[in-house]
Amino acid sequence: MRGMRGDSDSDPGVRPVKVIVEADGGSRGNPGPAGYGAVVFDAATGAVLAERAEGIGRATNNVAEYMGLIAGLEAAAELGADTVSVRMDSKLVVEQMCGRWQVKHPSMQPLAQRARELVRAFQSVEFDWIARGKNTHADRLANEAMDRQAGIEPKVAKPAKAPSWTGAQGEPTRLLLLRHGQTAMSAERRYSGRVDVALTELGEAQTEAAAKRVAKLDHVDATTPIVASPLSRTRATANAVAAATGAEVTTHEGLIETNFGDWDGLTFAEASARDPELHTRWLSDTSVTAPNGESMDEVHRRVRKTRDDLITRYGGKTLIVVSHVTPIKCLLRMGLDVGPSLLFRLHLDLASLSIVEFYPDGNASVRLVNDTSHLA
């Protein structure tokens, strides 16, 4: 089955880079504990160029399959591919991406839209349905992701994966994760995403205390990079750290808080009353998008790219990351290699400090979570 093609004009002077993406997803219960897997092959040699796999909490088979497709396309884009052949054993996803079937289910519509956006960035993309027996690599990755999510050790470890964090090799990139101080909206327990609000007087005091604490940590001095979300509350917190350390502050759009869309500025009760059915689904399904906003899955993908960008820039160094509750939770989730249920089960206080290290061999170590001892 031939499918969508990207809109980019081809450059006759550049040799096309063609890859094969095989993707799969599964759910143990449908809906139930779910995960996806994707692998990118060199079309010429068959060599494995990239693998992606992640547990995604509770979801349906189709949602997991779409997330596997998105992960595979993102990996192909990161590799610089311009021609992609996608192979999946999900007839529904293939037919929908080819435009022959409609995407009717609300939980899949934003995922299909994201996949189409990725497709348009390539010069050429084709979709082919393959039998399940020919999609074993991606299927294995998806099942291993679900096993890890459930705390089950894989029967056969992947060669590229270090056996455990104790075998981590190389100098880690150490992220000191600092949440901003109190704002009027956080004091009133309102959704505060992209609304740009200032710190309260208490919030300023919190940031001063947090800045003094961070300045005393090992490997923190005037050369330690400080990277912050561009919103006022995080920049003010980062500036307090800069005053205490003598370091400079830069901003990164990827560290911005969740876009809560039409719920921004509302309390939990107000958002629930405005959109009762959608709000209930949003609280239990990370693929559901807030009205005119973004889903938690979209936030996680954005923050994962930001993490990779920071490691590329500051690999092997300590850096101070000043952000918001959801991006910090996403970074801790990556460090723990767990599913999205962590987003609902982990509490992070205002001006709290957490620490995670990412090693060059793919391992990670979470050193500290939600420390507020400096606020006592």
C-alpha positions as CSV (number, residue, x, y, z in Angstrom):
1,M,0.0,0.0,0.0
2,R,1.4,3.3,-1.0
3,G,0.8,6.3,1.3
4,M,1.4,9.9,2.0
5,R,4.3,11.9,0.5
6,G,6.1,14.8,2.1
7,D,5.8,18.3,0.6
8,S,9.5,19.2,0.6
9,D,11.2,19.9,-2.7
10,S,14.0,17.5,-3.5
11,D,17.5,18.8,-4.1
12,P,19.1,17.1,-7.1
13,G,22.6,17.9,-5.7
14,V,22.1,15.9,-2.5
15,R,22.1,12.1,-2.4
16,P,18.8,10.9,-0.9
17,V,19.1,9.2,2.5
18,K,16.6,6.4,2.6
19,V,15.5,4.5,5.7
20,I,13.0,1.9,6.6
21,V,10.9,2.4,9.7
22,E,9.1,-0.5,11.3
23,A,6.8,0.3,14.2
24,D,4.4,-1.4,16.5
25,G,2.4,-0.9,19.7
26,G,0.4,-3.0,22.0
27,S,-1.9,-3.0,25.0
28,R,-2.3,-5.7,27.6
29,G,-6.0,-5.3,28.0
30,N,-7.0,-2.9,25.2
31,P,-7.2,-0.5,27.0
32,G,-4.6,-1.6,29.5
33,P,-0.8,-1.2,30.2
34,A,0.6,-0.3,26.8
35,G,3.9,0.4,25.1
36,Y,5.4,1.0,21.7
37,G,8.5,0.0,19.7
38,A,10.1,1.4,16.6
39,V,13.2,0.6,14.7
40,V,15.0,2.4,11.8
41,F,17.0,0.5,9.3
42,D,19.4,1.6,6.6
43,A,17.4,0.8,3.4
44,A,20.6,-0.1,1.5
45,T,22.4,-2.3,4.1
46,G,19.6,-3.3,6.5
47,A,21.7,-2.1,9.4
48,V,19.9,-0.9,12.5
49,L,20.3,2.9,12.8
50,A,18.0,3.6,15.8
51,E,15.6,2.0,18.2
52,R,12.8,3.6,20.2
53,A,10.7,1.9,22.9
54,E,8.6,3.2,25.8
55,G,5.8,2.2,28.1
56,I,3.0,4.7,27.9
57,G,0.8,3.7,30.8
58,R,-2.9,2.8,30.2
59,A,-3.9,3.1,26.5
60,T,-5.4,1.2,23.6
61,N,-3.6,-0.9,20.9
62,N,-4.2,1.8,18.3
63,V,-2.9,4.7,20.4
64,A,0.2,2.7,21.1
65,E,0.6,1.9,17.4
66,Y,0.4,5.5,16.5
67,M,2.9,6.5,19.2
68,G,5.3,3.9,17.8
69,L,4.9,5.4,14.3
70,I,5.6,8.9,15.6
71,A,8.7,7.7,17.5
72,G,9.9,6.0,14.4
73,L,9.4,9.0,12.2
74,E,11.0,11.3,14.8
75,A,14.1,9.0,14.9
76,A,14.3,9.0,11.1
77,A,14.2,12.8,11.1
78,E,16.9,13.0,13.7
79,L,19.1,10.7,11.4
80,G,18.6,13.2,8.5
81,A,16.6,10.8,6.3
82,D,14.7,12.3,3.4
83,T,13.1,9.2,2.0
84,V,11.2,6.9,4.4
85,S,9.5,3.5,3.9
86,V,7.1,2.8,6.8
87,R,6.1,-0.8,7.5
88,M,3.5,-1.7,10.1
89,D,1.2,-4.6,10.8
90,S,-1.6,-2.2,11.8
91,K,-4.0,-2.0,8.9
92,L,-5.9,0.7,10.6
93,V,-2.9,3.1,11.0
94,V,-1.7,2.4,7.5
95,E,-5.1,3.0,5.9
96,Q,-5.6,6.2,7.9
97,M,-2.2,7.5,7.1
98,C,-2.9,6.8,3.4
99,G,-6.1,8.8,3.7
100,R,-8.4,5.9,2.8
101,W,-9.9,5.6,6.3
102,Q,-11.1,8.4,8.5
103,V,-9.6,9.0,12.0
104,K,-12.8,9.1,14.1
105,H,-11.6,8.3,17.6
106,P,-10.8,11.5,19.6
107,S,-7.8,10.0,21.3
108,M,-6.1,9.2,17.9
109,Q,-6.9,12.4,16.1
110,P,-4.0,14.5,17.6
111,L,-1.6,11.5,17.1
112,A,-2.6,11.2,13.5
113,Q,-2.1,14.9,13.0
114,R,1.4,14.7,14.6
115,A,2.3,11.8,12.3
116,R,1.2,13.8,9.3
117,E,3.2,16.8,10.4
118,L,6.3,14.6,10.6
119,V,5.6,13.1,7.2
120,R,5.4,16.5,5.5
121,A,9.0,17.2,6.6
122,F,10.4,14.4,4.4
123,Q,10.8,14.5,0.7
124,S,9.0,11.1,0.3
125,V,7.2,8.7,2.6
126,E,5.4,5.6,1.7
127,F,3.3,3.3,3.9
128,D,3.1,-0.5,3.6
129,W,1.1,-3.0,5.6
130,I,3.1,-6.1,6.5
131,A,2.1,-9.3,8.3
132,R,2.7,-9.5,12.1
133,G,5.3,-12.2,11.6
134,K,7.4,-9.7,9.5
135,N,7.3,-7.0,12.2
136,T,9.0,-9.0,15.0
137,H,11.8,-6.4,15.8
138,A,9.3,-3.6,16.6
139,D,7.0,-6.0,18.3
140,R,9.8,-7.2,20.6
141,L,10.7,-3.6,21.4
142,A,7.1,-2.8,22.3
143,N,6.8,-5.9,24.6
144,E,10.1,-5.1,26.3
145,A,8.8,-1.6,27.0
146,M,5.7,-3.0,28.5
147,D,7.7,-5.5,30.6
148,R,9.9,-2.7,31.9
149,Q,6.9,-0.6,32.7
150,A,5.5,-3.6,34.8
151,G,8.9,-4.1,36.5
152,I,9.6,-7.4,34.6
153,E,13.2,-8.0,33.6
154,P,13.5,-8.8,29.8
155,K,14.4,-12.4,29.0
156,V,17.1,-11.2,26.6
157,A,18.7,-7.9,27.2
158,K,19.3,-5.7,24.1
159,P,23.0,-5.4,23.3
160,A,22.9,-1.6,23.1
161,K,21.4,-1.4,26.6
162,A,23.7,-1.4,29.6
163,P,22.7,-4.2,32.1
164,S,21.9,-1.7,34.9
165,W,22.7,1.7,36.2
166,T,25.6,0.3,38.2
167,G,27.4,-0.4,34.9
168,A,27.1,3.2,33.7
169,Q,30.1,4.4,31.7
170,G,31.5,7.8,31.0
171,E,30.9,11.3,32.5
172,P,27.2,12.0,33.1
173,T,25.4,15.1,32.2
174,R,24.0,16.2,35.6
175,L,20.8,18.3,35.6
176,L,19.9,20.2,38.7
177,L,16.2,20.6,38.3
178,L,14.7,23.7,40.0
179,R,11.0,24.5,39.9
180,H,10.1,28.2,40.0
181,G,8.7,29.9,43.1
182,Q,5.1,30.8,44.0
183,T,2.9,32.9,41.7
184,A,-0.6,34.2,42.4
185,M,-2.0,31.4,40.2
186,S,-0.1,28.6,41.9
187,A,-1.3,30.0,45.3
188,E,-4.9,29.7,44.1
189,R,-4.2,26.3,42.6
190,R,-5.1,27.4,39.0
191,Y,-3.8,25.8,35.8
192,S,-0.9,28.0,34.9
193,G,0.7,27.0,31.6
194,R,1.6,29.6,29.1
195,V,0.0,32.5,31.0
196,D,3.0,34.7,32.0
197,V,2.6,35.6,35.7
198,A,5.1,37.1,38.1
199,L,6.4,35.6,41.3
200,T,4.7,36.7,44.5
201,E,6.6,38.1,47.4
202,L,6.7,34.6,48.9
203,G,7.8,33.3,45.6
204,E,10.7,35.7,45.5
205,A,11.8,34.6,49.0
206,Q,11.5,30.9,47.9
207,T,13.8,31.5,44.9
208,E,16.4,33.4,47.0
209,A,16.5,30.4,49.4
210,A,16.7,27.9,46.6
211,A,19.4,30.0,44.8
212,K,21.6,29.9,47.9
213,R,21.1,26.1,48.2
214,V,22.1,25.5,44.6
215,A,25.1,27.7,44.8
216,K,26.6,25.5,47.5
217,L,26.3,22.3,45.5
218,D,29.3,20.5,44.1
219,H,30.4,21.5,40.6
220,V,28.4,24.7,40.7
221,D,30.2,27.9,40.1
222,A,30.3,30.9,37.7
223,T,30.9,28.6,34.7
224,T,27.9,26.4,35.4
225,P,25.2,26.9,32.7
226,I,21.8,28.0,33.8
227,V,19.0,27.1,31.3
228,A,15.5,28.3,32.0
229,S,12.0,28.3,30.5
230,P,11.4,31.7,28.8
231,L,8.4,32.6,31.1
232,S,8.7,35.3,33.7
233,R,8.4,33.1,36.7
234,T,11.2,30.8,35.6
235,R,13.5,33.6,34.4
236,A,13.1,35.4,37.7
237,T,14.0,32.2,39.5
238,A,17.0,31.6,37.2
239,N,18.1,35.2,37.7
240,A,18.2,34.6,41.5
241,V,20.4,31.6,40.9
242,A,22.6,33.6,38.6
243,A,23.1,36.3,41.2
244,A,24.1,33.6,43.7
245,T,26.5,31.8,41.4
246,G,27.8,34.4,39.0
247,A,26.7,32.3,36.1
248,E,24.8,33.4,33.0
249,V,21.2,32.5,32.1
250,T,20.0,31.3,28.7
251,T,16.4,30.2,27.9
252,H,15.1,27.2,26.0
253,E,11.6,27.1,24.6
254,G,11.4,23.3,25.1
255,L,11.4,23.8,28.9
256,I,8.1,25.8,28.9
257,E,5.2,24.5,30.8
258,T,2.3,22.5,29.4
259,N,-0.1,24.4,27.2
260,F,-3.4,24.0,29.0
261,G,-5.2,25.9,26.3
262,D,-8.7,27.0,27.3
263,W,-8.1,25.7,30.9
264,D,-5.3,28.1,31.5
265,G,-6.2,30.3,34.5
266,L,-9.0,28.0,35.6
267,T,-9.1,26.0,38.8
268,F,-9.5,22.2,38.7
269,A,-13.2,22.5,39.5
270,E,-13.7,25.2,36.9
271,A,-12.0,23.2,34.2
272,S,-14.0,20.1,35.2
273,A,-17.3,22.0,35.1
274,R,-16.4,23.6,31.7
275,D,-15.5,20.3,30.0
276,P,-16.6,17.4,32.3
277,E,-16.1,14.5,29.9
278,L,-12.9,15.8,28.3
279,H,-11.4,16.8,31.6
280,T,-12.0,13.4,33.1
281,R,-10.4,11.6,30.1
282,W,-7.5,14.0,30.2
283,L,-6.7,13.1,33.8
284,S,-6.4,9.4,33.0
285,D,-5.1,9.4,29.4
286,T,-1.9,11.2,28.6
287,S,-2.7,11.2,24.8
288,V,-5.8,13.4,25.3
289,T,-5.3,17.0,24.4
290,A,-6.5,19.9,26.4
291,P,-8.9,22.2,24.4
292,N,-6.6,24.3,22.2
293,G,-3.7,23.1,24.2
294,E,-1.4,20.0,24.2
295,S,-1.4,16.5,25.7
296,M,1.0,15.2,28.3
297,D,2.4,12.9,25.6
298,E,3.2,15.9,23.4
299,V,4.9,17.6,26.4
300,H,7.0,14.5,27.0
301,R,8.1,14.3,23.4
302,R,9.0,18.0,23.5
303,V,11.0,17.7,26.7
304,R,12.8,14.5,25.5
305,K,14.1,16.5,22.5
306,T,15.1,19.3,24.8
307,R,17.0,16.8,27.0
308,D,18.8,15.5,24.0
309,D,19.6,19.0,22.9
310,L,21.0,19.9,26.3
311,I,23.2,16.8,26.4
312,T,24.5,17.6,22.9
313,R,25.4,21.1,24.1
314,Y,26.6,20.4,27.6
315,G,27.5,16.7,27.6
316,G,29.5,15.6,30.7
317,K,28.8,18.8,32.6
318,T,26.6,20.0,35.4
319,L,23.9,22.4,34.4
320,I,21.0,24.1,36.3
321,V,17.6,23.7,34.7
322,V,14.9,26.1,35.9
323,S,11.5,24.9,34.7
324,H,7.9,24.0,35.6
325,V,6.3,21.0,37.3
326,T,5.5,19.0,34.1
327,P,8.8,19.3,32.3
328,I,10.7,18.5,35.4
329,K,8.5,15.4,36.0
330,C,9.2,14.4,32.4
331,L,12.9,14.6,32.9
332,L,12.7,12.5,36.1
333,R,10.5,10.0,34.2
334,M,13.2,9.6,31.6
335,G,15.8,9.1,34.4
336,L,13.7,6.4,36.0
337,D,12.7,4.9,32.6
338,V,9.0,4.5,33.7
339,G,5.6,5.1,32.1
340,P,3.4,8.2,32.2
341,S,1.6,7.2,35.4
342,L,4.5,9.0,37.2
343,L,3.1,12.3,36.0
344,F,0.0,11.7,38.2
345,R,1.8,10.1,41.2
346,L,4.8,12.3,41.7
347,H,4.4,15.6,43.7
348,L,6.8,18.5,43.1
349,D,6.6,21.5,45.4
350,L,7.3,25.1,44.4
351,A,11.0,26.0,44.4
352,S,11.9,22.3,44.9
353,L,15.2,20.8,43.8
354,S,15.6,17.4,42.0
355,I,18.7,15.9,40.4
356,V,19.0,13.5,37.5
357,E,22.1,12.3,35.7
358,F,22.2,11.0,32.1
359,Y,25.2,8.9,31.0
360,P,26.6,8.6,27.5
361,D,25.9,4.9,27.4
362,G,22.2,5.4,27.8
363,N,21.9,4.8,31.5
364,A,20.6,7.3,34.0
365,S,20.5,7.9,37.8
366,V,18.0,10.0,39.7
367,R,19.8,11.4,42.7
368,L,17.2,13.6,44.4
369,V,13.5,14.3,44.1
370,N,11.5,17.3,45.5
371,D,13.9,18.5,48.1
372,T,12.6,21.6,49.9
373,S,15.0,21.6,52.9
374,H,16.2,25.1,51.9
375,L,12.6,26.4,52.5
376,A,12.4,25.2,56.1
